[in-house]
Amino acid sequence: MIQYDTLLKLAPVHGIPWETPGVKELYHFRWETWRRIRMSSLVDTPWTKSVFDNLFGSHPLSWRVVGMTRSAFHRLGGEDLAFTGKREPGVYIRSHLYPRRTTTHDLRAMDPSTTFDQFVDHTWPRDITVIGLKSEDRLLEDPGYFQEHSLTWRNDDGTLFTEAGKGWKYGERERVFLRGIAP
């Protein structure tokens, strides 16, 4: 099992941007949907994993990117770190620092009387990701690897590398940001 508490100390996780339009409604929807499933006989079915994955994905604030491995940074930036090229398909992943399978297990096990605030406190910090190369996916679950091989930043409002259905956006906003942090 990963040392998630250690990862939380390494990754920048900050408060929820409640002022961002739709955030409070999104979390209320997630909480209400979770409660309905948790209190039903469906909670222990394979279907639940798909529902929870979809419930926590598919929104710009989902799977917030708070860092990138140096390997991915240099590959994406090119030899001159100009970040002018397109993202190569099938090369990069957003790796959850707290594995989704564990989050799904936690959601199935949480007490159905969990309040909205408790639900948010539990799920918000676990919904962070780091962009890495596909070969680094499982390696990023190790706090030592994450600390030694990653650059981190704040992305509280989820506006960088936003969720794009299956994948994440890599446009001019991200290119400008990455050029600004390039050594």
C-alpha positions in Angstrom: 0.0 0.0 0.0 1.3 3.4 -0.8 2.1 5.9 1.9 -0.6 8.3 0.9 0.0 10.7 3.9 3.6 11.1 2.7 2.4 11.9 -0.8 -0.1 14.5 0.5 2.9 16.3 2.1 4.8 16.3 -1.1 2.0 17.3 -3.5 0.3 20.7 -3.4 -3.3 20.1 -2.3 -5.1 23.2 -1.2 -8.7 24.2 -0.5 -11.6 23.7 -2.8 -12.3 26.8 -5.0 -16.0 27.0 -3.9 -16.2 30.4 -5.8 -15.6 28.6 -9.1 -19.1 28.3 -10.8 -20.5 24.9 -10.5 -18.1 23.4 -8.0 -20.5 23.3 -5.0 -23.2 21.8 -7.2 -20.8 19.2 -8.6 -19.8 18.0 -5.1 -23.4 18.0 -3.9 -24.3 15.8 -6.9 -21.4 13.5 -6.2 -22.3 13.2 -2.6 -26.0 12.6 -3.2 -25.3 10.0 -5.9 -22.7 8.3 -3.7 -25.2 8.2 -0.8 -27.9 6.7 -2.9 -25.6 3.9 -4.2 -24.0 3.4 -0.8 -27.4 2.8 0.8 -28.6 0.5 -1.9 -28.0 -3.2 -2.6 -26.0 -2.1 -5.7 -23.0 -1.0 -3.6 -21.2 -4.4 -3.9 -21.7 -4.9 -7.6 -19.0 -4.5 -10.3 -21.2 -1.8 -11.8 -20.4 0.4 -8.9 -16.8 0.8 -9.9 -17.8 2.2 -13.3 -20.3 4.6 -11.7 -17.8 5.9 -9.2 -15.1 6.3 -11.9 -17.6 8.3 -14.1 -18.9 10.2 -11.1 -15.4 11.5 -10.3 -14.2 12.0 -13.8 -15.6 13.9 -16.8 -15.4 17.4 -15.2 -12.7 20.1 -15.6 -12.0 19.8 -11.9 -11.7 16.1 -12.0 -8.2 14.5 -11.8 -6.5 17.9 -11.1 -2.9 17.8 -12.4 -0.6 19.1 -9.7 2.7 18.0 -11.2 4.7 16.3 -13.9 7.6 13.9 -13.9 10.8 15.3 -15.2 10.8 12.6 -17.9 7.4 13.7 -19.2 8.4 17.3 -18.9 11.5 16.9 -21.0 9.8 14.7 -23.6 6.8 17.0 -23.9 9.0 20.1 -24.0 11.3 18.8 -26.7 15.1 19.2 -26.8 14.9 23.0 -26.3 12.0 22.9 -23.8 10.0 25.2 -26.1 6.8 23.2 -25.7 5.8 23.9 -29.3 4.9 20.4 -30.4 1.7 18.4 -30.0 1.3 15.7 -27.3 2.2 12.3 -28.6 -0.8 9.9 -28.3 -0.3 6.9 -26.0 2.9 8.2 -24.4 1.6 10.1 -21.3 -0.7 9.3 -18.5 -2.3 11.1 -15.6 -1.3 9.0 -12.6 -3.4 9.3 -9.5 -1.3 9.7 -6.5 -4.0 7.9 -4.5 -5.0 5.0 -6.8 -8.6 5.1 -8.1 -9.1 1.4 -7.2 -8.4 2.4 -3.6 -10.7 5.4 -3.8 -13.5 3.1 -5.1 -12.9 0.7 -2.3 -13.0 3.5 0.2 -16.2 4.9 -1.2 -17.8 1.4 -1.0 -16.7 1.1 2.7 -17.5 4.6 3.9 -20.4 4.9 6.4 -23.6 6.0 4.6 -24.2 8.6 7.3 -21.1 10.5 6.1 -21.9 14.2 5.9 -21.3 16.4 2.9 -18.3 18.0 4.6 -16.7 14.6 5.5 -17.3 13.4 2.0 -15.6 16.4 0.5 -12.7 16.2 3.0 -12.1 12.6 2.0 -12.5 12.9 -1.8 -11.0 16.3 -2.7 -7.3 15.5 -1.8 -7.5 12.1 -3.4 -8.5 13.5 -6.8 -5.0 14.7 -7.7 -2.8 13.5 -10.5 0.7 13.9 -12.0 1.4 13.7 -15.7 4.1 11.0 -16.4 5.2 8.6 -19.0 3.1 5.5 -19.2 6.1 3.5 -18.0 6.1 5.6 -14.8 2.5 4.9 -13.8 3.0 2.4 -10.9 6.3 4.1 -10.0 4.4 7.3 -9.0 2.7 5.4 -6.2 6.1 5.4 -4.4 6.6 8.7 -2.5 10.3 8.5 -3.0 10.0 8.2 -6.7 7.4 11.0 -6.8 9.6 13.3 -4.7 12.8 12.7 -6.6 11.4 12.7 -10.2 8.5 15.2 -10.2 7.9 18.9 -10.5 4.8 20.1 -8.6 2.6 23.2 -8.7 -0.8 24.4 -7.5 -3.8 23.9 -9.7 -6.7 24.5 -7.3 -9.1 25.7 -9.9 -8.3 22.9 -12.3 -7.6 25.2 -15.2 -4.3 23.5 -16.2 -4.4 20.2 -18.2 -8.1 20.0 -17.7 -10.2 16.8 -18.1 -11.1 16.2 -21.7 -13.3 13.1 -21.6 -10.6 10.5 -22.1 -7.5 12.4 -21.6 -6.4 15.9 -20.7 -6.1 19.2 -22.6 -2.6 20.4 -23.7 -3.1 23.8 -25.3 -1.5 27.2 -25.3 -2.3 27.9 -21.7 -0.3 24.7 -20.6 2.5 25.5 -23.0 3.0 29.0 -21.6 2.8 27.7 -18.1 5.4 24.9 -18.8 7.8 27.4 -20.5 7.6 29.6 -17.4 8.7 26.8 -15.1 11.4 25.4 -17.4 14.9 25.6 -15.9 
